[in-house]
Amino acid sequence: MTIHGDPALVLENVVRHNYGFLKQENIDLLALDKNLRLQQCLIRFQGCRLVCSAQDVRHIIESLEKNGDYCRDVSIPASDPIWSRLGLR
């Protein structure tokens, strides 16, 4: 499910309905929003994992894939306060 619209609602819907997993369209929407561009995202690659801001996700994925790794998925970390705020943790 790809969710479009208000970035704050996108983030809430991704957590509620996609178990925190983000599609590229969702990441782009968060990255462009002045309030959510620093939203922390967990990127899992074949060889490593890292946490970065939504605004940096695309660049980091491109950089690591250029060197032979591949992105498995991008999600909202379990430690993010949104999980508790929505009563999901």
N, CA, C and O atoms as CSV, one atom per row, in Angstrom:
chain,resi,resn,atom,element,x,y,z
A,1,MET,N,N,0.853,-1.172,0.000
A,1,MET,CA,C,0.000,0.000,0.000
A,1,MET,C,C,0.901,1.239,0.000
A,1,MET,O,O,1.715,1.409,0.908
A,2,THR,N,N,0.765,2.097,-1.003
A,2,THR,CA,C,1.469,3.364,-1.039
A,2,THR,C,C,0.496,4.443,-0.617
A,2,THR,O,O,-0.613,4.531,-1.144
A,3,ILE,N,N,0.908,5.260,0.328
A,3,ILE,CA,C,0.027,6.276,0.892
A,3,ILE,C,C,0.544,7.641,0.492
A,3,ILE,O,O,1.735,7.915,0.640
A,4,HIS,N,N,-0.321,8.501,-0.010
A,4,HIS,CA,C,0.042,9.848,-0.419
A,4,HIS,C,C,-0.747,10.847,0.416
A,4,HIS,O,O,-1.722,10.476,1.069
A,5,GLY,N,N,-0.334,12.111,0.399
A,5,GLY,CA,C,-1.095,13.156,1.067
A,5,GLY,C,C,-0.276,13.899,2.093
A,5,GLY,O,O,0.931,14.080,1.930
A,6,ASP,N,N,-0.941,14.331,3.159
A,6,ASP,CA,C,-0.301,15.066,4.235
A,6,ASP,C,C,0.805,14.203,4.859
A,6,ASP,O,O,0.536,13.081,5.289
A,7,PRO,N,N,2.051,14.715,4.914
A,7,PRO,CA,C,3.159,13.899,5.435
A,7,PRO,C,C,2.943,13.351,6.843
A,7,PRO,O,O,3.341,12.219,7.120
A,8,ALA,N,N,2.332,14.114,7.730
A,8,ALA,CA,C,2.089,13.619,9.087
A,8,ALA,C,C,1.113,12.435,9.061
A,8,ALA,O,O,1.290,11.471,9.805
A,9,LEU,N,N,0.090,12.507,8.212
A,9,LEU,CA,C,-0.850,11.391,8.076
A,9,LEU,C,C,-0.201,10.206,7.382
A,9,LEU,O,O,-0.498,9.055,7.700
A,10,VAL,N,N,0.689,10.489,6.429
A,10,VAL,CA,C,1.417,9.412,5.760
A,10,VAL,C,C,2.206,8.625,6.793
A,10,VAL,O,O,2.166,7.395,6.811
A,11,LEU,N,N,2.920,9.335,7.647
A,11,LEU,CA,C,3.719,8.671,8.675
A,11,LEU,C,C,2.838,7.828,9.599
A,11,LEU,O,O,3.172,6.682,9.900
A,12,GLU,N,N,1.738,8.383,10.039
A,12,GLU,CA,C,0.817,7.638,10.913
A,12,GLU,C,C,0.256,6.409,10.198
A,12,GLU,O,O,0.204,5.327,10.782
A,13,ASN,N,N,-0.162,6.563,8.945
A,13,ASN,CA,C,-0.729,5.440,8.196
A,13,ASN,C,C,0.304,4.363,7.905
A,13,ASN,O,O,-0.014,3.174,7.926
A,14,VAL,N,N,1.541,4.772,7.633
A,14,VAL,CA,C,2.600,3.798,7.390
A,14,VAL,C,C,2.818,2.954,8.646
A,14,VAL,O,O,2.976,1.736,8.561
A,15,VAL,N,N,2.826,3.595,9.793
A,15,VAL,CA,C,3.025,2.862,11.046
A,15,VAL,C,C,1.834,1.953,11.331
A,15,VAL,O,O,2.016,0.796,11.711
A,16,ARG,N,N,0.627,2.461,11.154
A,16,ARG,CA,C,-0.575,1.669,11.464
A,16,ARG,C,C,-0.815,0.534,10.467
A,16,ARG,O,O,-1.156,-0.576,10.878
A,17,HIS,N,N,-0.644,0.787,9.169
A,17,HIS,CA,C,-1.073,-0.170,8.147
A,17,HIS,C,C,0.062,-0.923,7.462
A,17,HIS,O,O,-0.159,-2.017,6.942
A,18,ASN,N,N,1.264,-0.368,7.448
A,18,ASN,CA,C,2.392,-1.027,6.781
A,18,ASN,C,C,3.431,-1.509,7.782
A,18,ASN,O,O,4.550,-1.846,7.397
A,19,TYR,N,N,3.071,-1.545,9.072
A,19,TYR,CA,C,3.983,-1.999,10.127
A,19,TYR,C,C,5.283,-1.190,10.129
A,19,TYR,O,O,6.333,-1.693,10.531
A,20,GLY,N,N,5.204,0.067,9.678
A,20,GLY,CA,C,6.357,0.960,9.690
A,20,GLY,C,C,7.218,0.920,8.446
A,20,GLY,O,O,8.180,1.681,8.347
A,21,PHE,N,N,6.902,0.052,7.490
A,21,PHE,CA,C,7.705,-0.041,6.275
A,21,PHE,C,C,7.306,1.052,5.287
A,21,PHE,O,O,6.123,1.282,5.037
A,22,LEU,N,N,8.324,1.725,4.727
A,22,LEU,CA,C,8.103,2.855,3.825
A,22,LEU,C,C,8.382,2.481,2.378
A,22,LEU,O,O,9.326,1.746,2.088
A,23,LYS,N,N,7.562,2.986,1.479
A,23,LYS,CA,C,7.811,2.898,0.038
A,23,LYS,C,C,8.544,4.166,-0.370
A,23,LYS,O,O,8.536,5.154,0.363
A,24,GLN,N,N,9.179,4.142,-1.541
A,24,GLN,CA,C,9.954,5.297,-1.992
A,24,GLN,C,C,9.100,6.555,-2.062
A,24,GLN,O,O,9.585,7.639,-1.737
A,25,GLU,N,N,7.847,6.441,-2.477
A,25,GLU,CA,C,6.968,7.612,-2.560
A,25,GLU,C,C,6.740,8.240,-1.181
A,25,GLU,O,O,6.680,9.462,-1.045
A,26,ASN,N,N,6.614,7.383,-0.164
A,26,ASN,CA,C,6.435,7.866,1.212
A,26,ASN,C,C,7.683,8.563,1.709
A,26,ASN,O,O,7.603,9.616,2.341
A,27,ILE,N,N,8.834,7.981,1.426
A,27,ILE,CA,C,10.112,8.571,1.837
A,27,ILE,C,C,10.293,9.935,1.190
A,27,ILE,O,O,10.691,10.893,1.852
A,28,ASP,N,N,10.002,10.022,-0.101
A,28,ASP,CA,C,10.138,11.300,-0.812
A,28,ASP,C,C,9.233,12.368,-0.210
A,28,ASP,O,O,9.637,13.521,-0.060
A,29,LEU,N,N,8.016,11.982,0.133
A,29,LEU,CA,C,7.072,12.928,0.728
A,29,LEU,C,C,7.577,13.417,2.090
A,29,LEU,O,O,7.503,14.610,2.382
A,30,LEU,N,N,8.083,12.517,2.913
A,30,LEU,CA,C,8.631,12.909,4.212
A,30,LEU,C,C,9.868,13.793,4.037
A,30,LEU,O,O,10.045,14.767,4.769
A,31,ALA,N,N,10.715,13.455,3.073
A,31,ALA,CA,C,11.957,14.198,2.853
A,31,ALA,C,C,11.703,15.637,2.430
A,31,ALA,O,O,12.517,16.516,2.713
A,32,LEU,N,N,10.599,15.886,1.764
A,32,LEU,CA,C,10.288,17.234,1.290
A,32,LEU,C,C,9.556,18.084,2.321
A,32,LEU,O,O,9.449,19.299,2.155
A,33,ASP,N,N,9.055,17.464,3.378
A,33,ASP,CA,C,8.306,18.197,4.394
A,33,ASP,C,C,9.260,18.828,5.406
A,33,ASP,O,O,10.123,18.146,5.957
A,34,LYS,N,N,9.103,20.138,5.651
A,34,LYS,CA,C,10.030,20.841,6.548
A,34,LYS,C,C,9.975,20.320,7.978
A,34,LYS,O,O,10.965,20.426,8.701
A,35,ASN,N,N,8.855,19.765,8.403
A,35,ASN,CA,C,8.725,19.261,9.772
A,35,ASN,C,C,9.137,17.797,9.918
A,35,ASN,O,O,9.484,17.358,11.015
A,36,LEU,N,N,9.100,17.047,8.831
A,36,LEU,CA,C,9.367,15.605,8.924
A,36,LEU,C,C,10.613,15.162,8.167
A,36,LEU,O,O,10.906,13.967,8.123
A,37,ARG,N,N,11.348,16.089,7.571
A,37,ARG,CA,C,12.528,15.707,6.783
A,37,ARG,C,C,13.610,15.048,7.639
A,37,ARG,O,O,14.442,14.304,7.121
A,38,LEU,N,N,13.602,15.317,8.948
A,38,LEU,CA,C,14.583,14.714,9.841
A,38,LEU,C,C,14.060,13.449,10.525
A,38,LEU,O,O,14.719,12.902,11.409
A,39,GLN,N,N,12.873,12.984,10.116
A,39,GLN,CA,C,12.309,11.737,10.648
A,39,GLN,C,C,13.327,10.609,10.461
A,39,GLN,O,O,13.809,10.385,9.350
A,40,GLN,N,N,13.645,9.916,11.521
A,40,GLN,CA,C,14.620,8.839,11.454
A,40,GLN,C,C,14.036,7.620,10.757
A,40,GLN,O,O,12.907,7.209,11.023
A,41,CYS,N,N,14.832,7.052,9.857
A,41,CYS,CA,C,14.444,5.868,9.090
A,41,CYS,C,C,15.540,4.819,9.224
A,41,CYS,O,O,16.729,5.137,9.206
A,42,LEU,N,N,15.125,3.580,9.358
A,42,LEU,CA,C,16.064,2.461,9.406
A,42,LEU,C,C,16.166,1.893,7.999
A,42,LEU,O,O,15.155,1.519,7.405
A,43,ILE,N,N,17.386,1.826,7.462
A,43,ILE,CA,C,17.607,1.230,6.143
A,43,ILE,C,C,18.342,-0.082,6.370
A,43,ILE,O,O,19.394,-0.107,7.008
A,44,ARG,N,N,17.786,-1.178,5.846
A,44,ARG,CA,C,18.451,-2.474,5.958
A,44,ARG,C,C,18.987,-2.860,4.584
A,44,ARG,O,O,18.245,-2.939,3.605
A,45,PHE,N,N,20.283,-3.095,4.540
A,45,PHE,CA,C,20.955,-3.546,3.330
A,45,PHE,C,C,21.348,-4.998,3.516
A,45,PHE,O,O,21.172,-5.569,4.592
A,46,GLN,N,N,21.878,-5.585,2.462
A,46,GLN,CA,C,22.356,-6.957,2.559
A,46,GLN,C,C,23.474,-7.053,3.587
A,46,GLN,O,O,23.515,-7.995,4.379
A,47,GLY,N,N,24.389,-6.070,3.577
A,47,GLY,CA,C,25.566,-6.168,4.421
A,47,GLY,C,C,25.578,-5.290,5.656
A,47,GLY,O,O,26.482,-5.423,6.481
A,48,CYS,N,N,24.617,-4.403,5.819
A,48,CYS,CA,C,24.630,-3.520,6.989
A,48,CYS,C,C,23.249,-2.925,7.228
A,48,CYS,O,O,22.335,-3.073,6.417
A,49,ARG,N,N,23.126,-2.258,8.352
A,49,ARG,CA,C,21.909,-1.512,8.705
A,49,ARG,C,C,22.354,-0.147,9.183
A,49,ARG,O,O,23.424,-0.005,9.774
A,50,LEU,N,N,21.528,0.864,8.927
A,50,LEU,CA,C,21.839,2.185,9.449
A,50,LEU,C,C,20.577,2.998,9.616
A,50,LEU,O,O,19.557,2.739,8.978
A,51,VAL,N,N,20.667,3.991,10.491
A,51,VAL,CA,C,19.556,4.905,10.739
A,51,VAL,C,C,19.987,6.275,10.228
A,51,VAL,O,O,21.097,6.730,10.503
A,52,CYS,N,N,19.092,6.930,9.479
A,52,CYS,CA,C,19.383,8.265,8.969
A,52,CYS,C,C,18.078,9.037,8.825
A,52,CYS,O,O,16.993,8.480,8.997
A,53,SER,N,N,18.191,10.307,8.512
A,53,SER,CA,C,17.027,11.163,8.296
A,53,SER,C,C,16.362,10.821,6.966
A,53,SER,O,O,17.024,10.371,6.031
A,54,ALA,N,N,15.063,11.037,6.888
A,54,ALA,CA,C,14.324,10.766,5.653
A,54,ALA,C,C,14.927,11.504,4.470
A,54,ALA,O,O,14.933,10.983,3.355
A,55,GLN,N,N,15.434,12.711,4.696
A,55,GLN,CA,C,16.001,13.505,3.608
A,55,GLN,C,C,17.280,12.871,3.026
A,55,GLN,O,O,17.686,13.225,1.919
A,56,ASP,N,N,17.907,11.955,3.744
A,56,ASP,CA,C,19.165,11.346,3.297
A,56,ASP,C,C,19.005,9.929,2.753
A,56,ASP,O,O,19.960,9.362,2.222
A,57,VAL,N,N,17.824,9.356,2.877
A,57,VAL,CA,C,17.609,7.948,2.513
A,57,VAL,C,C,17.973,7.684,1.053
A,57,VAL,O,O,18.743,6.766,0.773
A,58,ARG,N,N,17.445,8.455,0.137
A,58,ARG,CA,C,17.679,8.208,-1.296
A,58,ARG,C,C,19.181,8.222,-1.612
A,58,ARG,O,O,19.685,7.330,-2.295
A,59,HIS,N,N,19.885,9.234,-1.112
A,59,HIS,CA,C,21.321,9.367,-1.392
A,59,HIS,C,C,22.111,8.176,-0.834
A,59,HIS,O,O,22.997,7.649,-1.507
A,60,ILE,N,N,21.791,7.757,0.389
A,60,ILE,CA,C,22.513,6.642,1.004
A,60,ILE,C,C,22.256,5.345,0.258
A,60,ILE,O,O,23.183,4.566,0.034
A,61,ILE,N,N,21.022,5.103,-0.126
A,61,ILE,CA,C,20.708,3.886,-0.887
A,61,ILE,C,C,21.469,3.878,-2.205
A,61,ILE,O,O,22.089,2.875,-2.558
A,62,GLU,N,N,21.427,4.991,-2.934
A,62,GLU,CA,C,22.139,5.076,-4.215
A,62,GLU,C,C,23.633,4.825,-4.026
A,62,GLU,O,O,24.245,4.117,-4.826
A,63,SER,N,N,24.221,5.393,-2.985
A,63,SER,CA,C,25.659,5.245,-2.734
A,63,SER,C,C,26.043,3.799,-2.446
A,63,SER,O,O,27.015,3.294,-3.008
A,64,LEU,N,N,25.294,3.132,-1.580
A,64,LEU,CA,C,25.637,1.760,-1.240
A,64,LEU,C,C,25.335,0.790,-2.378
A,64,LEU,O,O,26.077,-0.170,-2.587
A,65,GLU,N,N,24.245,1.035,-3.117
A,65,GLU,CA,C,23.931,0.151,-4.241
A,65,GLU,C,C,24.954,0.310,-5.366
A,65,GLU,O,O,25.227,-0.646,-6.092
A,66,LYS,N,N,25.513,1.494,-5.513
A,66,LYS,CA,C,26.550,1.727,-6.516
A,66,LYS,C,C,27.779,0.876,-6.222
A,66,LYS,O,O,28.521,0.510,-7.134
A,67,ASN,N,N,27.990,0.565,-4.957
A,67,ASN,CA,C,29.141,-0.233,-4.541
A,67,ASN,C,C,28.815,-1.719,-4.383
A,67,ASN,O,O,29.613,-2.469,-3.820
A,68,GLY,N,N,27.657,-2.147,-4.872
A,68,GLY,CA,C,27.350,-3.566,-4.921
A,68,GLY,C,C,26.398,-4.100,-3.867
A,68,GLY,O,O,25.996,-5.260,-3.953
A,69,ASP,N,N,26.025,-3.311,-2.889
A,69,ASP,CA,C,25.065,-3.752,-1.877
A,69,ASP,C,C,23.653,-3.512,-2.416
A,69,ASP,O,O,23.506,-2.873,-3.457
A,70,TYR,N,N,22.634,-3.995,-1.753
A,70,TYR,CA,C,21.267,-3.679,-2.159
A,70,TYR,C,C,20.404,-3.408,-0.928
A,70,TYR,O,O,20.632,-3.963,0.147
A,71,CYS,N,N,19.424,-2.553,-1.110
A,71,CYS,CA,C,18.521,-2.162,-0.026
A,71,CYS,C,C,17.418,-3.205,0.097
A,71,CYS,O,O,16.708,-3.493,-0.866
A,72,ARG,N,N,17.287,-3.764,1.289
A,72,ARG,CA,C,16.208,-4.729,1.534
A,72,ARG,C,C,14.904,-4.014,1.843
A,72,ARG,O,O,13.858,-4.361,1.296
A,73,ASP,N,N,14.964,-2.997,2.737
A,73,ASP,CA,C,13.766,-2.237,3.073
A,73,ASP,C,C,14.120,-1.005,3.880
A,73,ASP,O,O,15.236,-0.866,4.381
A,74,VAL,N,N,13.144,-0.110,3.996
A,74,VAL,CA,C,13.263,1.106,4.796
A,74,VAL,C,C,12.050,1.149,5.710
A,74,VAL,O,O,10.923,0.926,5.269
A,75,SER,N,N,12.288,1.439,6.995
A,75,SER,CA,C,11.177,1.447,7.947
A,75,SER,C,C,11.396,2.493,9.030
A,75,SER,O,O,12.468,3.089,9.136
A,76,ILE,N,N,10.362,2.700,9.826
A,76,ILE,CA,C,10.439,3.565,10.998
A,76,ILE,C,C,10.991,2.707,12.131
A,76,ILE,O,O,10.433,1.646,12.410
A,77,PRO,N,N,12.072,3.131,12.797
A,77,PRO,CA,C,12.656,2.315,13.871
A,77,PRO,C,C,11.662,2.047,15.009
A,77,PRO,O,O,10.803,2.880,15.298
A,78,ALA,N,N,11.783,0.908,15.636
A,78,ALA,CA,C,10.895,0.537,16.741
A,78,ALA,C,C,11.036,1.473,17.928
A,78,ALA,O,O,10.127,1.563,18.753
A,79,SER,N,N,12.159,2.171,18.027
A,79,SER,CA,C,12.381,3.097,19.139
A,79,SER,C,C,11.744,4.470,18.911
A,79,SER,O,O,11.777,5.317,19.804
A,80,ASP,N,N,11.168,4.702,17.739
A,80,ASP,CA,C,10.564,6.002,17.442
A,80,ASP,C,C,9.341,6.223,18.330
A,80,ASP,O,O,8.547,5.303,18.528
A,81,PRO,N,N,9.182,7.432,18.866
A,81,PRO,CA,C,8.046,7.731,19.759
A,81,PRO,C,C,6.671,7.574,19.115
A,81,PRO,O,O,5.678,7.452,19.831
A,82,ILE,N,N,6.585,7.575,17.790
A,82,ILE,CA,C,5.270,7.464,17.151
A,82,ILE,C,C,4.583,6.144,17.509
A,82,ILE,O,O,3.355,6.093,17.581
A,83,TRP,N,N,5.351,5.083,17.733
A,83,TRP,CA,C,4.754,3.794,18.086
A,83,TRP,C,C,3.987,3.897,19.398
A,83,TRP,O,O,2.871,3.390,19.505
A,84,SER,N,N,4.572,4.544,20.384
A,84,SER,CA,C,3.902,4.731,21.678
A,84,SER,C,C,2.761,5.718,21.565
A,84,SER,O,O,1.693,5.510,22.142
A,85,ARG,N,N,2.984,6.797,20.820
A,85,ARG,CA,C,1.951,7.830,20.662
A,85,ARG,C,C,0.678,7.256,20.040
A,85,ARG,O,O,-0.426,7.693,20.366
A,86,LEU,N,N,0.831,6.291,19.156
A,86,LEU,CA,C,-0.328,5.670,18.519
A,86,LEU,C,C,-0.838,4.453,19.283
A,86,LEU,O,O,-1.769,3.783,18.836
A,87,GLY,N,N,-0.236,4.169,20.426
A,87,GLY,CA,C,-0.663,3.038,21.245
A,87,GLY,C,C,-0.304,1.684,20.660
A,87,GLY,O,O,-0.989,0.697,20.926
A,88,LEU,N,N,0.748,1.622,19.874
A,88,LEU,CA,C,1.137,0.387,19.215
A,88,LEU,C,C,2.346,-0.282,19.858
A,88,LEU,O,O,2.867,-1.280,19.359
A,89,ARG,N,N,2.780,0.293,20.977
A,89,ARG,CA,C,3.929,-0.283,21.678
A,89,ARG,C,C,3.761,-0.148,23.156
A,89,ARG,O,O,4.628,-0.575,23.918
